[in-house]
Amino acid sequence: MRAVDIIMKKRDGQVLQREELAFIIKGYVDGEIPDYQISALLMAIFFKGMNFDETAALTELMLKSGSVMNLSGIQGPFVDKHSTGGVGDKLSLILAPMAAASGAKIPMMSGRALGHTGGTLDKLESIPGYTVQLDEQRFRDYIQKDNMAMTGQTSSIVPADKKLYALRDVTATVESVPLITASILSKKVAEGADALVFDVKCGPGAFMKTFEDAERLANSLVKTGQVMGKKVVAVITDMTEPLGRKVGNWFEIEETMEALQGKGPADVMEVTDRLTAWMLVASGVCKTLDEALLQCRKVIADGSAWQYFLRNVATQGGDVSSLDTLNGSCRAACVRELKAPSAGYIQSVDAYKIGLAGVYLGVGRNKTTDPVFADVGFIFEKIKGDQVKAGDCVAKVYAREEAALDAAWSLVEASLSVGPDKPESKSLILKEITAL
């Protein structure tokens, strides 16, 4: 078997067999097939695509390229949620304790900020002492103790994905639905979840800019996951504006705490409740979506979701007392106000531009080695639909240096649109696809 023959086969639009994909994955992980041949195959897949069986085979082979979290001996059900990335997207931090308080087990393996989208691990690490690097034993212990654990990907988990993603990033092959599907699903199955809920973001601040692209990815995730024997739900949600009123690593911890104490913004809670409810249905904790939605509101109202969050912070080494001391005070020294240029209603706040501006501030990163900061970001005093007068403060923008504000400011100003008429309020839930 030769790599060049497999490349030619996919170049010509043919279906690759499992044995051919296994040869490619093993050869690449072992260093026997060079980057330039894998790059050619990735580009062929980008243009010719893969069917669901091919995608499932690729996902399983990537999964088996490394170790898998062993959760045997722990009573489930195990369910997790994954977002394709957005701005102000702190939903994992809210829904994990909500689902845990409802009786589900949440083995959550998350990522870091890259580009304009935020990272769950960076947000958690803004809590002093919180550790996200868990070995398998601690991951198991914490799930057994608290019904949830939050960790990053270890070096032994899906090594094929790490190599392939790095190559996709520099060969313009990231936006391939089969490759995205295999990357996401291989990591999610490796963490031990039996049921998966995907938040497929759609819009300017999302990876998938159009509804059609988001729908293709959602269908691919659901159908490929189904082939692999998993219960899967994909919820397509709007990412035109940033989620909530706070964007930034510590700032989103603050909004998480507000949400878990019943004071979450309406947009954040609309999507969080829906995703959590589907987690409870997919895992079998609740029988119907209506029952699950009531359960979501119950664990917020009775304080149990908040208690599970505090338990997790303590278990993973976080300083629980710092949640109070830093709340409202963890702010970088340099602050500038984004002001309304005219009277009217806020038509939109462009999530993509806010996300890009956040990279200059240190909320996100352009490359994996860039530092991020806890005390920088955006706090919005006005959001879409709010009425403003000329000169009203729409948002406070925090940075550690004036130079960072200067670098970000043209994007910040360009993100805001004000017009004479109040925009129509729409649901952020665009479509739901299920395989239960």
C-alpha positions as CSV (number, residue, x, y, z in Angstrom):
1,M,0.0,0.0,0.0
2,R,1.3,3.4,-1.0
3,A,0.3,6.9,0.3
4,V,0.4,8.3,-3.2
5,D,-2.1,5.8,-4.5
6,I,-4.5,6.7,-1.7
7,I,-4.0,10.4,-2.4
8,M,-4.8,9.8,-6.1
9,K,-7.9,7.8,-5.2
10,K,-9.4,10.6,-3.1
11,R,-8.3,13.2,-5.6
12,D,-10.4,11.4,-8.1
13,G,-13.4,11.5,-5.8
14,Q,-13.4,7.8,-4.8
15,V,-14.3,6.3,-1.4
16,L,-11.4,5.4,0.8
17,Q,-11.6,2.0,2.6
18,R,-10.9,1.6,6.3
19,E,-7.6,-0.2,5.6
20,E,-6.4,2.7,3.5
21,L,-7.3,5.2,6.2
22,A,-5.6,3.0,8.8
23,F,-2.5,2.9,6.8
24,I,-2.5,6.7,6.5
25,I,-3.2,7.4,10.2
26,K,-0.6,4.9,11.5
27,G,2.0,6.0,9.0
28,Y,1.6,9.7,9.9
29,V,1.6,9.2,13.7
30,D,4.7,6.9,13.4
31,G,6.5,9.5,11.2
32,E,6.7,7.2,8.2
33,I,4.4,9.3,5.9
34,P,5.7,12.9,5.4
35,D,3.8,16.1,5.9
36,Y,3.7,16.9,2.2
37,Q,1.8,13.7,1.4
38,I,-0.7,14.2,4.2
39,S,-1.1,17.8,3.1
40,A,-2.0,16.6,-0.4
41,L,-4.5,14.1,1.0
42,L,-6.1,16.8,3.3
43,M,-6.6,19.1,0.3
44,A,-8.1,16.2,-1.7
45,I,-10.5,15.6,1.2
46,F,-11.3,19.3,1.4
47,F,-12.4,19.4,-2.3
48,K,-13.9,15.9,-2.7
49,G,-15.3,15.3,0.8
50,M,-16.0,12.0,2.6
51,N,-19.2,10.0,3.1
52,F,-20.4,9.2,6.6
53,D,-18.9,5.8,6.7
54,E,-15.5,7.2,5.7
55,T,-15.8,10.0,8.3
56,A,-16.7,7.5,11.0
57,A,-13.8,5.2,10.1
58,L,-11.4,8.2,10.1
59,T,-12.8,9.3,13.5
60,E,-12.4,5.8,15.0
61,L,-8.9,5.4,13.7
62,M,-7.9,8.8,15.1
63,L,-9.5,7.9,18.4
64,K,-7.5,4.6,18.5
65,S,-4.2,6.4,17.7
66,G,-3.9,7.1,21.5
67,S,-5.4,6.3,24.9
68,V,-9.0,6.6,25.8
69,M,-10.3,7.6,29.2
70,N,-11.5,4.5,31.1
71,L,-14.6,5.3,33.1
72,S,-15.6,1.7,33.8
73,G,-16.7,1.1,37.3
74,I,-18.4,4.5,37.6
75,Q,-22.1,4.6,37.2
76,G,-23.3,6.8,34.4
77,P,-24.9,8.2,32.4
78,F,-22.0,10.0,30.8
79,V,-22.9,13.0,28.6
80,D,-20.9,16.0,27.3
81,K,-21.5,19.1,25.3
82,H,-19.2,20.7,22.7
83,S,-19.3,24.1,21.1
84,T,-17.8,24.9,17.7
85,G,-16.6,28.2,19.2
86,G,-18.0,31.6,19.7
87,V,-17.5,35.0,21.5
88,G,-18.7,35.3,25.1
89,D,-19.5,31.6,25.0
90,K,-19.2,30.6,28.7
91,L,-22.0,28.0,28.4
92,S,-19.9,25.0,29.3
93,L,-19.1,26.5,32.6
94,I,-22.8,26.9,33.4
95,L,-24.3,23.8,32.0
96,A,-21.8,21.3,33.4
97,P,-22.9,22.0,37.0
98,M,-26.5,22.2,36.0
99,A,-26.4,18.7,34.4
100,A,-24.3,17.3,37.3
101,A,-26.8,18.6,39.8
102,S,-29.5,16.8,37.8
103,G,-27.7,13.4,38.1
104,A,-25.8,13.2,34.9
105,K,-22.0,12.5,34.8
106,I,-20.0,15.1,32.8
107,P,-16.6,14.1,31.5
108,M,-15.6,17.4,29.9
109,M,-12.5,17.8,27.8
110,S,-12.2,21.4,26.6
111,G,-9.8,23.5,24.6
112,R,-8.1,26.9,24.8
113,A,-8.7,30.2,23.0
114,L,-7.3,30.4,19.4
115,G,-8.1,33.2,17.0
116,H,-11.3,35.1,17.7
117,T,-13.0,32.4,19.8
118,G,-12.6,31.9,23.6
119,G,-11.3,28.9,25.4
120,T,-13.0,27.1,28.4
121,L,-9.6,26.2,29.9
122,D,-8.4,29.8,29.9
123,K,-11.5,30.9,31.6
124,L,-11.2,28.2,34.3
125,E,-7.5,29.1,34.8
126,S,-8.5,32.7,35.6
127,I,-9.7,31.2,39.0
128,P,-6.6,31.2,41.2
129,G,-5.3,27.6,41.7
130,Y,-7.7,25.9,39.4
131,T,-6.0,23.1,37.5
132,V,-7.2,21.7,34.1
133,Q,-4.4,19.2,33.6
134,L,-5.9,16.0,35.0
135,D,-4.5,12.5,34.6
136,E,-6.9,9.7,34.1
137,Q,-7.1,8.7,37.7
138,R,-8.0,12.2,38.9
139,F,-10.4,12.6,36.0
140,R,-12.2,9.4,37.2
141,D,-12.1,10.4,40.9
142,Y,-13.5,13.8,40.3
143,I,-16.4,12.5,38.2
144,Q,-17.2,10.0,40.8
145,K,-17.0,12.6,43.6
146,D,-18.7,15.6,42.0
147,N,-20.5,14.2,38.9
148,M,-18.2,16.3,36.7
149,A,-14.6,17.1,35.8
150,M,-13.1,19.7,33.5
151,T,-9.8,18.8,31.8
152,G,-7.6,19.6,28.8
153,Q,-6.4,17.1,26.2
154,T,-3.4,15.1,27.3
155,S,-0.5,14.2,25.1
156,S,-1.7,10.6,24.9
157,I,-5.3,11.5,23.8
158,V,-5.9,11.4,20.1
159,P,-2.3,12.2,19.0
160,A,-3.4,11.9,15.3
161,D,-5.7,14.8,15.8
162,K,-3.0,17.0,17.2
163,K,-0.7,16.4,14.2
164,L,-3.5,16.7,11.6
165,Y,-5.0,19.9,13.1
166,A,-1.6,21.6,13.2
167,L,-1.1,20.7,9.5
168,R,-4.7,21.7,8.5
169,D,-4.1,25.1,10.2
170,V,-1.2,25.9,7.8
171,T,-2.6,24.3,4.6
172,A,-5.9,26.1,4.4
173,T,-7.9,22.8,5.0
174,V,-9.5,23.7,8.4
175,E,-13.0,24.3,6.9
176,S,-13.6,20.7,5.8
177,V,-16.8,19.3,7.4
178,P,-15.5,15.6,7.5
179,L,-12.2,16.7,9.0
180,I,-13.9,18.9,11.5
181,T,-16.2,16.1,12.4
182,A,-13.4,13.6,12.9
183,S,-11.4,16.0,15.0
184,I,-14.3,16.9,17.3
185,L,-15.8,13.4,17.6
186,S,-12.5,11.6,18.2
187,K,-11.7,13.8,21.2
188,K,-15.3,13.6,22.6
189,V,-15.5,9.8,22.3
190,A,-12.0,9.5,23.9
191,E,-13.2,11.2,27.1
192,G,-15.8,8.5,27.7
193,A,-19.1,10.2,26.9
194,D,-22.0,7.9,25.8
195,A,-24.2,10.8,24.7
196,L,-23.1,14.1,23.1
197,V,-24.7,17.4,22.5
198,F,-23.2,19.8,20.0
199,D,-23.7,23.6,20.0
200,V,-23.0,24.4,16.3
201,K,-22.5,28.1,16.2
202,C,-23.6,30.0,13.1
203,G,-23.0,33.6,12.0
204,P,-20.3,36.3,11.9
205,G,-18.8,35.3,15.2
206,A,-18.8,31.6,14.5
207,F,-16.6,29.3,12.6
208,M,-19.4,28.5,10.2
209,K,-20.6,31.8,8.8
210,T,-23.7,30.6,7.0
211,F,-26.7,28.5,8.1
212,E,-26.1,26.1,5.3
213,D,-22.5,25.4,6.4
214,A,-23.6,25.1,10.0
215,E,-26.4,22.7,9.0
216,R,-23.9,20.5,7.0
217,L,-21.6,20.3,10.0
218,A,-24.4,19.5,12.4
219,N,-25.7,16.7,10.2
220,S,-22.2,15.3,9.8
221,L,-21.7,15.3,13.6
222,V,-25.0,13.6,14.3
223,K,-24.9,11.0,11.5
224,T,-21.2,10.1,12.1
225,G,-21.8,9.9,15.8
226,Q,-24.8,7.7,15.2
227,V,-22.6,5.3,13.0
228,M,-20.2,5.1,16.0
229,G,-23.1,4.1,18.3
230,K,-23.5,7.3,20.2
231,K,-26.6,9.3,21.1
232,V,-26.2,12.7,19.5
233,V,-28.0,16.0,19.4
234,A,-26.8,19.1,17.4
235,V,-28.3,22.5,18.2
236,I,-27.6,25.2,15.6
237,T,-27.4,28.5,17.5
238,D,-26.9,32.1,16.4
239,M,-23.5,33.8,17.0
240,T,-24.1,37.2,15.4
241,E,-23.7,39.1,18.7
242,P,-21.4,38.1,21.6
243,L,-23.3,35.9,24.2
244,G,-24.2,37.8,27.4
245,R,-22.8,41.1,28.6
246,K,-19.2,40.0,29.5
247,V,-16.4,38.9,27.2
248,G,-13.1,37.9,28.7
249,N,-11.6,35.1,30.8
250,W,-12.4,36.2,34.3
251,F,-15.3,38.4,33.2
252,E,-17.0,35.2,31.9
253,I,-16.4,33.5,35.2
254,E,-18.3,36.4,36.8
255,E,-21.2,36.0,34.3
256,T,-21.1,32.2,34.9
257,M,-21.6,32.8,38.7
258,E,-24.4,35.3,38.0
259,A,-26.2,32.7,35.8
260,L,-25.8,29.9,38.3
261,Q,-27.4,32.2,40.9
262,G,-30.4,33.0,38.8
263,K,-29.2,36.3,37.4
264,G,-28.0,35.2,34.0
265,P,-28.6,37.3,30.8
266,A,-31.6,36.1,28.8
267,D,-29.6,35.1,25.7
268,V,-27.1,33.1,27.7
269,M,-29.9,31.2,29.6
270,E,-32.0,30.6,26.5
271,V,-29.1,28.6,24.9
272,T,-27.8,27.1,28.1
273,D,-31.2,25.8,29.2
274,R,-31.8,24.2,25.8
275,L,-28.4,22.5,25.6
276,T,-28.6,21.3,29.2
277,A,-32.1,19.9,28.6
278,W,-30.9,18.0,25.6
279,M,-28.0,16.6,27.6
280,L,-30.5,15.3,30.2
281,V,-32.7,13.8,27.5
282,A,-29.8,12.2,25.6
283,S,-28.4,10.7,28.7
284,G,-31.8,9.3,29.9
285,V,-32.0,11.5,33.0
286,C,-35.2,13.0,31.7
287,K,-37.7,11.5,29.3
288,T,-38.9,14.6,27.5
289,L,-37.5,18.0,26.6
290,D,-40.2,19.8,28.6
291,E,-39.4,17.8,31.7
292,A,-35.7,18.5,31.2
293,L,-36.3,22.2,30.8
294,L,-38.2,22.3,34.1
295,Q,-35.3,20.4,35.7
296,C,-32.8,23.0,34.5
297,R,-34.8,25.8,36.1
298,K,-35.2,23.8,39.3
299,V,-31.4,23.3,39.8
300,I,-30.9,27.0,39.3
301,A,-33.8,28.0,41.6
302,D,-32.8,25.7,44.5
303,G,-29.1,26.6,44.3
304,S,-27.9,23.0,43.7
305,A,-26.2,23.9,40.3
306,W,-24.3,26.7,42.1
307,Q,-23.2,24.3,44.8
308,Y,-21.9,21.9,42.2
309,F,-19.9,24.7,40.6
310,L,-18.3,25.6,43.9
311,R,-17.6,21.9,44.6
312,N,-15.8,21.5,41.3
313,V,-13.8,24.7,41.9
314,A,-12.6,23.3,45.2
315,T,-12.0,19.8,44.0
316,Q,-9.8,21.0,41.1
317,G,-7.7,23.2,43.4
318,G,-9.4,26.5,42.9
319,D,-9.5,29.1,45.6
320,V,-13.2,29.4,46.3
321,S,-12.8,32.5,48.5
322,S,-11.2,34.3,45.5
323,L,-14.6,34.1,43.6
324,D,-15.9,36.7,46.0
325,T,-12.7,38.8,46.3
326,L,-12.1,39.1,42.6
327,N,-15.8,39.5,41.6
328,G,-16.1,43.1,40.3
329,S,-12.5,44.0,41.1
330,C,-10.4,41.8,38.6
331,R,-10.0,44.6,36.1
332,A,-7.0,45.7,34.1
333,A,-5.7,49.2,34.7
334,C,-6.4,50.7,31.3
335,V,-10.1,51.2,30.4
336,R,-11.8,53.0,27.6
337,E,-15.5,53.5,26.9
338,L,-17.2,52.5,23.6
339,K,-19.8,55.3,23.1
340,A,-22.8,55.4,21.0
341,P,-22.1,57.6,17.9
342,S,-25.7,58.7,17.6
343,A,-29.2,58.4,19.2
344,G,-31.3,55.4,18.3
345,Y,-31.3,51.6,19.0
346,I,-28.4,49.3,18.9
347,Q,-28.9,47.2,15.8
348,S,-26.0,44.8,16.3
349,V,-22.6,44.3,18.0
350,D,-20.5,42.2,15.6
351,A,-19.2,39.2,17.5
352,Y,-16.4,38.5,15.1
353,K,-15.0,42.0,15.4
354,I,-15.2,41.9,19.2
355,G,-13.5,38.5,19.2
356,L,-10.7,39.8,17.0
357,A,-10.3,42.9,19.1
358,G,-10.1,40.7,22.1
359,V,-7.0,39.1,20.7
360,Y,-5.2,42.4,20.8
361,L,-6.3,42.9,24.4
362,G,-5.1,39.4,25.5
363,V,-8.5,37.7,25.8
364,G,-7.5,35.3,23.0
365,R,-4.4,34.3,21.0
366,N,-3.2,34.2,17.4
367,K,-1.0,31.2,18.1
368,T,-0.9,28.6,20.8
369,T,2.2,30.1,22.5
370,D,0.6,33.6,23.0
371,P,-0.3,34.5,26.6
372,V,-3.8,35.4,27.7
373,F,-4.9,37.5,30.6
374,A,-7.7,37.1,33.2
375,D,-8.4,40.8,33.7
376,V,-9.0,42.1,30.2
377,G,-12.0,42.2,27.9
378,F,-15.4,43.8,27.5
379,I,-18.3,44.6,29.8
380,F,-21.4,45.7,27.8
381,E,-23.8,48.2,29.4
382,K,-26.0,48.2,26.3
383,I,-26.7,45.3,23.9
384,K,-28.8,44.7,20.8
385,G,-32.2,46.3,21.0
386,D,-31.3,48.8,23.7
387,Q,-32.1,52.5,23.2
388,V,-29.1,54.9,23.4
389,K,-28.4,58.6,23.2
390,A,-25.4,59.9,21.5
391,G,-22.4,59.6,23.8
392,D,-23.9,56.9,26.0
393,C,-21.5,54.2,27.2
394,V,-22.2,51.0,25.3
395,A,-19.2,49.0,26.7
396,K,-16.2,49.3,28.9
397,V,-13.1,47.8,27.3
398,Y,-10.2,46.8,29.6
399,A,-6.5,46.2,28.7
400,R,-3.2,46.1,30.4
401,E,-1.6,48.7,28.2
402,E,-3.0,51.7,26.2
403,A,-1.2,50.3,23.2
404,A,-3.4,47.3,23.3
405,L,-6.5,49.5,23.3
406,D,-5.2,51.5,20.4
407,A,-4.5,48.3,18.4
408,A,-8.0,47.0,19.1
409,W,-10.0,50.2,18.9
410,S,-10.8,50.4,15.2
411,L,-12.4,46.9,15.4
412,V,-14.2,47.8,18.6
413,E,-15.8,50.9,17.0
414,A,-16.6,49.1,13.8
415,S,-18.4,46.4,15.7
416,L,-21.2,48.7,16.8
417,S,-24.2,49.6,14.6
418,V,-26.9,52.1,15.8
419,G,-30.1,52.8,13.8
420,P,-33.5,54.6,14.3
421,D,-35.7,51.5,14.6
422,K,-35.7,48.9,17.3
423,P,-34.5,45.6,15.8
424,E,-36.7,42.5,16.0
425,S,-35.9,40.1,18.8
426,K,-35.3,36.6,17.6
427,S,-34.6,33.2,19.2
428,L,-30.9,32.1,19.2
429,I,-32.0,28.5,18.6
430,L,-32.1,28.1,14.8
431,K,-32.5,24.3,14.3
432,E,-32.2,21.0,16.2
433,I,-31.1,17.7,14.8
434,T,-31.3,14.5,16.9
435,A,-30.3,10.9,16.8
436,L,-31.5,9.4,20.1
